[in-house]
Amino acid sequence: MSNPPSEPQDAETIKAKLEALKSEHRDLDEVIDRLVEKPPFDQLQLQRLKKRKLGLKDQILRLESQLIPDIIA
């Protein structure tokens, strides 16, 4: 038995997750921008938002690396 028929579905699943994560990343960007526009702002909330945004970026990079085939140099 071979697995190739599942690969396109996996790629599509990964792409869908990527889009969702990128959308959430952009939304967090906007929330952070609005938060810092109006001082005084909650520093702890800002740190949490930035940490969440960084976590999303890591997930995005991980998923993107799964879509790119390994190239042996």
Secondary structure, DSSP 8 states (H G I E B T S, - for coil): ---TTHHHHHHHHHHHHHHHHHHHHHHHHHHHHHHHHSSS--HHHHHHHHHHHHHHHHHHHHHHHHHS-----
